[in-house]
Amino acid sequence: MKTAVEARASQILAFAVVVLLGACSTPAEQAAPTVSAGETAATLTDTDAMRATSGEFGVREDMPGAALYQTHCANCHNGTVPKAPHQIWLEMMTPKTLLTAMNDGIMRPQAASLSPKQRQQIAEYLTLAQADSGPGPAVPWCDDRSIAANTPPAPIGWGHDTRRHTPLSAGGIPRAQAADLALKWSFVYPDALRARSQPAVGWNTVYSGSQDGTVYAFDLDTGCVKWTFEAAAEVRTGIVLTTEGPPLALFGDILAKVYAVNALSGELVWSRKADDHPSATLTGTPAYHGGTLYVPVSSLEVTPAADPAYPCCTFRGNVLALNSADGAQRWRHYTIPQTPTEVGRTRVGTPVLAPSGAPVWSSPTIDVARNRLYIGTGENYSS
């Protein structure tokens, strides 16, 4: 069975082929993507992608959650409402995350008129995964979950030094011993198919994020769990540990939320949205120096832009500087200074907005000696 993300990826690939074939046309000349003359369908649509997805749920557009989503959710999650994540992000979450948002979280008022069964159907429609309201998989909790403030982390790895170099003084593994290393412990992330969060080590603890939004603090020696923290969505960034002031674990999720958690207890210190754009996301690990967290902001607006009716595009990549103690904004730098404006229309009448894009995917690099922060940017979206 295809996942929702795989179905969307197939749709994007089909659109990408058409875009490449018509790359020489101007924005005003670009037409709605069409399939080849030998195909029976004339136009690629979201419905085609949905109908092509089958499995234990059957045809996706015939699922009970399809109509419920269109009635209760689609109007806000179509990429035009600030702070409302686009549907593509909802499809990348787990049923547990969506149900938590509807039952006890930020979407509780909007879902108040829905029965528990209807909420489950919406979650299954979006994720194409079985929603289980029961308790999640058990994790190996430590008998002693305390974390002592001694053995602080070394200022290395993502967030501090993007070379990812670990000196012998911090890693403790001489080159001659590398061939004799053996597995000490392992951990299987519950409800996850991937692990993209760079772990960090400090205070005899390993910190790592996961696909379902859980951040774990593992005992360095045994791998048992000392605490967990539930972010709103998948955590792809590395975990940045700080020792200036209260010990903090700093990270971001795919909904562009930044978090500061007490590294010893797992309690939330502060959180804030890095960008209100509905397609904004955080993939690069924030960089930390001298009490300031530098957050690279990217987006996935290239995905809704595959829809011929979507006005592309409005996102501008940026770097956000936050006070690490309380999350207050110190400054923001946009990679594209001006706000996008309409520069033309496609053949189907959809506005073309420019300039846009230049997302910041990767972790910034800080040159303390020169008082400089360096970033790399991604593609132009409007083209």
N, C-alpha and C positions, 0 to 999 in steps of 0.2 A: 504494500500500500504506500502511495506517495504521501509524504507529509505536506502540510500546507505550504511550508517554505519551498519544498521541491516543486510543487505545482506552480507557485508564483515564479520560481526561477525559470521553469520551462516557458512560461508566458513571456518573461522578460527576454529570454534568448530569441524567441520568435520575433518580438518587436525589434530587437537589436539588429537582426539580419536585415529587416526592412529599412531601418534607419541607415545602415551602412550602404545599402543599395541606392538610397536616395540622398546620400551625404552631400552631393554637389548642388542640391537645390537650396534656395534661400528659405528662411523661416516662413515667409508668406506663401511659398510654393509647396511646402510640405503637406502631403495629404494624409488621411487616415491610413495606417498600415493595412495592406491587403495581402492575401496569400497568393500563390502562383495560380495561373489560369487553369491548371489541371486539378486544382482542389475544388471541392463542392462548395465550401464556405467562401464568402466574399470578403469578410472582415473578421479580424481577430478581436475578440472581446473578452471581458472578464467572465462572461457566461461560458464561453468555450473552454477557458481554463478550468472553471469550476466543474463543468460537465465531464471533463477528461479525467477528473480525480475520482477514483472509486476504491472500493475496499470493503471493510466490515461495515461502513456506514452507507454504502451505495453511492448513487450520484450525489455530489455535494450540494448542488442547488436544490435538491429534493429533500435534504435533511430538515427536520423540524426547526433547527436553529437558524436556517437561512432566512426565512420570513421574519422570525423574531428579531434577528440582527438588523434587517433592513428597516423594520418598524421602529425599534427602540434605540438603535446604536449608530447606524450608518450616517445619519445626518451630521453627527459631531465628529465621527472618525473617518471622514472622507478627505482629510488633508487640508481643510480650509479653516478649522477652528483652532486658535492658539491654545497650547497646552494639552489639547486632546490628541493622544498618539494616533497616528495613521493606522489603518487596518493592518498594514504590513507588519507593524510592531506587535499587534495583538496576536497575529498568526505565529509569531516567533516565541510566544510565551507558553507556559505550561497551563493545563486546565486548572491546576491548583492555584496558580497566581491570579488567573482571571476570576475564579470563584471567590477567592479571598477579597479581591477588589469589590466585587458585587455584594458579597455577604457582610463584610465588616470594614471595608476600606473606602476609598474616595468615591467609588461608584455606587455606594449603597443607596443614596437618595434616588438616583436615576433608575436603579433596579428594584425599587420598593414595590412596584406594581407587578413584578414578575414572580412566579412561583419558584420554589427551589428546583423543580424539574425543568422549568423554562430556562433558568440560569445555567443549569447543567447542559442543556441543549445548545445554548449560545456558545458556551466554552468548547464543546465538542465540535461544533461547526467551524469555529475559528482555528482550532489547533489540529483537527482531525485525529484526536487522541481521546481515549476513554477517560471521562472524568470520574474520579473516585473520591468521594467525600470522606472516606475513612481516614484513619491515621496514616501518616506517611511511613516510609521504611525506617526501621530503628537504626540509630547510629551508635557507635561504641563510645559512650560517655565516660569521661574520666571519673574515678572515685574522688579524687581531689581536683577540683576545677579551678583552684586559685592560681593566679599568675603573679609571680614575684617581680618587682620592678628592677631586679638586678639583671645582669647580662643583657644590656640594651642592644638594639640592632646596630650593625655597622652601616654607615651612610653609603650603601652601594646598591646597584640594581636599579630597575625602573623607578622613577621618581626622584632619584638622587644622582645616578651616574648611568647614562644610557649606553656606555661601553659594555655593560653587563659583566665587567671583570670582577672576579672574586679573589682577592689576595689570599695567600696562605694563612696570614694572621687571622682572617675572618672565616675562611672555609675549613681550615684545619686538615686538609687532605694533601699531603705531599704528592708530587707527580709520580713517584715510584710506587705509590699505593693504588693508583687509579685502576690498574689491571686486576686488583684483588677485591674490588668493591662487590658487595652482595646486597640483595634486597633486605631491608630491615623491617619495613612495614609498608602497607598500601591501603588505599581508601577508595571505595567505589562511590562516586557522587550519585545520590538518589535522584531519580527523575531527570537524568542528563544523558545526552548523546555526545557532548563535547565539553572540553575544559579549556578555556582560553585566557584565564586569569593568571598572570605571573605571580607565583607565591612569594612571600616575603618572610624572613626569619628574624625573630627578636624575642628576648625574654624567654628563651627555651621553648618557643612556640612558633608554629608555621601557620601563616595566614593565607587563605586562598578563597576566591569567589567561585561561583558555580552557575550553571545554566538556568537553574530555577530561581536565582536571585539570592540564594543562601550564601553568606560568608562564614567560613569556618575558621576556628582557632584550634589547631591540632597540637597535642603534646609532641615536642620534637623527638623524644626518644621512643615513644610507643605508638603514636598516631591516634590515641584516643582524643575525643572532642572535649575541649574545655568550655567553649561557648559558640553559639551561632547567632547570626543577625540576618533578618529577612529584609532584603532590599525590595523595591517595587518590581524589579525585572532582572533579567540576566546581567551578571557582572562579568564584563569582558576585560576591564582594565586590570592592571596589576594592583596590588595592595601596597600603599605607601605608608611606611612607619616613621613616626617623628618622636623625638625625645626632648625637644625644646618646649618646656611646659609639660602639661599632662600628656602621658603617652597616648598617641592617636593612631588609628588606622584609617587612612583616607582612600577613597575609591569612587568610581562612578558606575552607573548602569546604562543599559541600552535606551532608556527613556530620557536620558540626559539629566538624570538626577545625580548630584554630588553628595557624598556622605562623609561625616566625621564620626567615628565610633571610638569609644574608650577602648584602647587596645588590651587593657587588663581585665575588663569586665564585659565588654560587648555591648554596653549601653550607648544609645544614640546621643551624641553631643549636639550635632546640628545636621540639617540637610537642606538643599535648595536646588531649584531647577536651574541648569546652566544656560538654557536657551528655551524660549517659549514656542519656537517653531514646531509644528506637529510632527515633522520628520527628523528632528534633531536627535543626535545620539552621541554617546561617549565610547570610543573604542581605544584611543590612545591613553596611556596612563598619565595622569597629571604629574607635573614636576613640582618639587618642593624645594624652597630655599628661604631661610631666614624668616620663617613665620608666614610666608606667602605660598599659596598653592596655585600653580598655573595650569588651567584646565583647557585642553584642546577640544574644540567642539566640531563634530562632523554631522552628517545627516545621511539619510537614505532616500532623499527626494527624487533621485534618479529612478526609483521604482514606481511611484505613482505617476511620474512623468511618462511612463510607457502607455498610459491611458490617453487616447487622442483627445479626450474632453478635459484633460487636466491642464490648467494654465501653468506652463513651466517657464521659469521657476523663481522662487523667492528666497531660498536659503542662501545665507552668506556665511562662509566659514569664519571662525573667530577663536581667539584665546581669551579666557576669562581669568583674571587674577583675583583670588579670594583670600581674606584673612583666615588663616588656618584655625584660629582660636574660636571664631564665631560664624564664619561663612560670609561675612560682609564683603561686598564687592569693592575692590580697590581700583580696578580699571578693566576695560574690555577693548580689544583691538580686532576690528573686522579685516579680513583679508581683502574684501572688496568694500571700499569706503562708502560708495553711494548705494542708496536703496534701489532695487530693481524697478524698472518702469516698463510699460508696454512699448515694444519696438516693432510689432507686426502681428499678423494673425496667420494661422494655418489655413489650409483649404476648407477645413470644416468649421472655421470661425473661432478657433480657440486662441486666446491671447498668448503671445510669446513675450515673456518678461526677461529683461537682461539689464546689467550683467548679474550672474548668479553662480553659485557653486563655490569652488576653491575651498573645499572642506579640509579640516585639519585632522587627519586620521591618526597621526603618530605622536609619540611623546615629545614634548619640547626638550631642547638641550640648553642648559644654562652655562654660560661662561662667566664665572664670578669675577675673574681678573679684569675682564673688559666690560663688565656690567651689561652683558648682552643676553638675550633669549632668542634662540633660533627655532624656526618651525618650517616644515614642508607642507605644501598644499596639494590637493587633488584636482579633479577635472572641473572644467566649465560645465554647468548643468544645462544652460539654455540651448546650447548647440545640439 
